[in-house]
């Protein structure tokens, strides 16, 4: 201005030529001759890299979306399925494999797969209804149209919708918080999901550090596996039998589990938590609970076959390990502890066996 430079425009990052001109457009207040509004034009040089990578923690072949399942058809097909191939099997591994083959074939026919799109789609809060999301997108379009055309009618429509959305979002949020607070005793999981959503940024696979290397995706999973394996004690501690206090046992000192009864299996299925995390076999517990009369005899046969042969199915030896942070530092692998999630059938076998053993010691 007047041959001098009074205002400085700072640009961060790579850019091309920057052109700065004084703006003569009208405003609310009179233009200051020494500090007029500036019209700045610049070209940004950017090599855009899509950071949204395909998730590495799921198998697309068994990535079922049970929220959209046809449960009536699923239960009908479960009842009509031929389970005789399992009852005719004398090998526990073969029987378990056939059990899951039947289940997975029914799932493929009754449950759609999840549509995991790798995109930059906006994620909305859980209290946003479908109508609110629809009007939010409409508001964005009206704003773009107003900026492009400078039409006052478009601005009025945009301003009116913005005010309505603000009130509706506030009302929806208050209703959501009230529901969370009212359900703390009856449904504490919903409360903790809300707390988790406040911390979770989502939409990307986090980067962690292990032995000085920054890792993500499959490499991060391998780092967690290596660390958890390194701190695991494979050798059982030695027992000093001389220091064990003598306790009179109700029997001759031997623990005997000859078989699991059908009523034990049914009772164990009833005690499964319907909303517990899905294990590595991808079978939700509420499927077993809903088809208890169908799957209980099948699982009872497989359990007793395992007890008779002394062989535990390989599918049930696998657990899904979830790293849980021990401290606020979530970037170091060493600051995590593992939580193992078993398949429902493995959890059921363990619960029944524990009850049987505990009753005899």
N, C-alpha and C positions, 0 to 999 in steps of 0.2 A: 504494500500500500504506500503510495507516494514515493516509490523507489526503494522502499525498505521492506524488511520481513519482520512482521510482528507476531504472527502465529505460525506454529510448527505442526506439521502433520507427520505423525510417527506411524510407520507401517512395519508390522512384524511378519517375517516369512519372505518367501521368494515372490517377487512380483515384477511386472514389466514397468513400462513408463507410467508415471503418476502425473496427472494433470489437475491443477488446482485453479479454479476461477472464482471470482466473487459472484454470489448469487443475488439477482435483483428481484426475486419473487417476493411477494408481499407476505407480511407476517403479523403477529399480534402487536408487537411494539415497533417503533421506528428503528430503522437500520442505523447502527453505530458506524460512522464513517471510518473509524480506526479499527474496528473489529466487525466487519460485515460477515454475514453468513457465507460459508464456503461451499462451493459445488466441487466435489472431489470425484475424479474418475480414474480408475486404475485397473489393470489386468492382473489377475492372480494366476501365478504359475503353480499348478498343483498336480502332483501325480497321485490320483486318488487310489487308495488301496482299500478294498473291502475287507474289514476286520471280522465280518460275520462269517465264520467258517462252519462247515458242517459239523454238528455235534459228534463227538467220538465215543460217547458212552451208551450207545443203543444199537440194537440189531434191527435193521429195517424189516427183516422177515418175521419178527415177533413183536413188532412195535404196535400193539393193538390199542385202539382208543375205546376203552370200555365205557366211557361216558356216552357213546353213541351206539352201544351194542343193542341188538334185538334180543332181549333177554327171554321173551316168551318163546321165540324160535330156538334159542340156545338151550333152554331147559327141556324143550320138546325133543330136540336132537340128542341131548344127553340121556333122556329116558329111553329113546329108541335105539341107542348105540349098542353094538354087539360087544359085550365085555367078556364073552366066553374065552376069547383067545388069551386073556390074562389068567383066568381061572384054570386053564389047561396048561399053563406054563409052569415048569418046575425050576426055572432059573430066575432068580430075583432080578437080575440086571435086565433080562429080556422082558420080564413082566412090567418092570418100571418103564422101560422104553416104549412098550406098547400102550401103556396107560397115557403117557404124554403124547404119543402119536394120535390117539383118538381125541384127546382134548384139543390139541393144536389144529387138527382138521376141522373140528367143530368151530373153534374160534375164527378160523379163516373164512368160514361161511357166514358167521353171525356177527362178527365184530370188524368194523372197518379199521384200516391202518391210520396212524397219525400222519397228518400232512405237515411235515417239517420243512417249511420253505426257508431257504437261506436268503434273507432279504433284510432291508433296513426298515421294516414296518414299525410304526410307532406302537409302544406298549402303553396301555391305559390302566389306571388304578382299578382295583376289583370292584369298587362301588360305582363305577361308571356303567350305566345301563346301555342297552343297544341303542335306544333312542338318543341318549346323550352323546354317544360316540358318533352317531349319524349326524347330529346337529353340530358337533365340533368340526367335523370334516366340511360341512356346509358353511360354517363360519369362516374357515380358512379359505374356501373358494371365493366367498364374498369379499374377503379382505384383499385377495389377489386381484379380483376384478375392479375393486375400488382404486387400488394403487395403479392399475393399468389405465383406467378410464377417467378417474377423478370425478365420477358421477355422484352427485349429492344423494340421489335416490338410493343408489347402491350402498352408500355410506350409512344412510338411515336404516336400511334393512340389516346391515352388518351390526350397527350399534345396538339396535333393538334385540337382535338374536344374542349378541354378546351379554347383554344385561340379563336376559332370560336364562341363558346358560349358567351364568354366575350364581343365580339364585337356585337353580335346579341342582347344580353340582354341590352347593353348600347343603341343601336339604338332603341329597342322597348320602353325602358324607356323614352328616349327623345321624341319619337313620342307620347307617352301617356301624358307626361307633356304638350307638345305643344297643344294637343287636349283639355286638361283640361283648360289651359290658354285661348285658343281661345273661349271656350264656357262659360266663366264666366258670360257674360251678357245674353246669350240665354239659358244656362242651368246651373245656379249656384248650383243646387243640386249635380251635378257631382263633382264640386270643393269641396263642404263640405263633400261628401263621401270620397274623397281623403284625406282630413284632418283627418276624422274619422278613416280611415284605418291606418294612421300613428300612431294613439294612441291605436287602438284596437289590443289586442294580440290574442283574439279569441281562440276557441278550448276548453274552459273550462267555468264552471259556477263560477263567482267570489264569494269570501267570504266576507261577510259584518258583522259588529258588531252592536248589538242592546241590550241595557241594560246589557252590559258586556259579552254577549254570542256571540261566533263566529258561524255564520250560512251560509248555502249555499243551493242551490236548492229550493225545496218547502218550507223549513223552512225560507229561506231568503224572499221568496215571502209573506209568512204569516207575517213576521216581518214588511215588508213595508206596508202591508194592515192594520195592527194594528196601526202603527205609523200615517199613513195618516188619519185613522178614529179618532185617538185621537186629532188631530189638526183641524178636521172639525167642523164647527159650525152648529149643526143641527137646532137650533132655528133661525127663521127669525128675523132680528132687528126690534124693534118697531118703527113705523113711527109716527111722530108728524104732524098731518094734519094741525095744525094751522100755522106751519112754511113753508108749501108748498106754493110757489107763485102761484097765480091763473093764468092759461094760457087758453086763449080761444081755445076751441076745435072746429074742423070743423064739429062736429056732436053733438049729445045730450049727449056726455060723455061716452057712452057705446061702447065697442069694439065688433064688430060683425064679426065672421068668419063662414059663413054658410057652405062653401065648398071650395075645391081646384079645379080649372079647369084643364083640360088635358093639356092645353098650359102652365100653370104654372109648372106642373110637368115636362113636356118636357124641358122647359127652365131651371129648376133647375138641371135636369140631365146633360144638356149641360155645366153647370157651375161647375160641379164636377171635381176636379183635377184627371186626369187619373192615375197619379203615386203616389197618396196619400197612406198613410199607411192603410193596411187592418184592418177593425174593427173586433169585436168578432164574427160576423156572417160569417167571412172568404170569403165574396163576394167582389172581387176587383171592384173599381169604373168603370174601363174600360169595364167590362162585362155589366154593366147597360148602359153605353154610347153606346156600340156597338149594344145592343139589345133595344135601346130606344123605337122604335115603338112597341115592344112586351111587355116590362115591364111597360111602362108608364101608359097604361090603368089599369093594375093590381094594381100598387102602388097607382094610383089615387083613385081607388075604396076602397082600404084598408085605405088610409088617410081619406077619407070622412066618412067611416064607424066609424073610431076612433073619428072624430069630432061629428058625429051624436049621438053616444052612450056615449061619454065622457070617453071612456076607451082607454088607451094607451097600445099597445102590450108589453108584458113582455120582448120579445127578444130585443126590442129597448131601454129598460131601462138599459141594461148592457153595460158597457164601458170597454175597455181594457186600463189599467193604466200602463204607462211606467214611471219608476223613472228616473228623470233627475238630475244629480249632480249640486248643487248650488255653490260649492267651489271645490278646487282642491283635497280635501280629499274625496276619493271615497270609504272609508271603513266604514264610519258611516252612519247608516240609517237616522239619524236626519239631515244629510247634503244633503238630496235629496228633490225634490219637484215633485208632480205627474202631469203627462200630460195624460188626458183622450182622448182616440180615440173611436169615435162612429162608429157604423155600417153605411154604405152608406145610407141606407133607412132612418135611424134615423136622419142622418145629412141633408138629403134632406127635410124631414118633418120640421125640425127645421129652415132651411133656408127660406122655403116658409112661415112658420108661422111668423117668424121674419119680413119678408117683409110686410106681411099683417098687423101686429100689428103696425109696425113703420109708416105705411101710415096713420093710424088712430089716432095717438097721436101727 
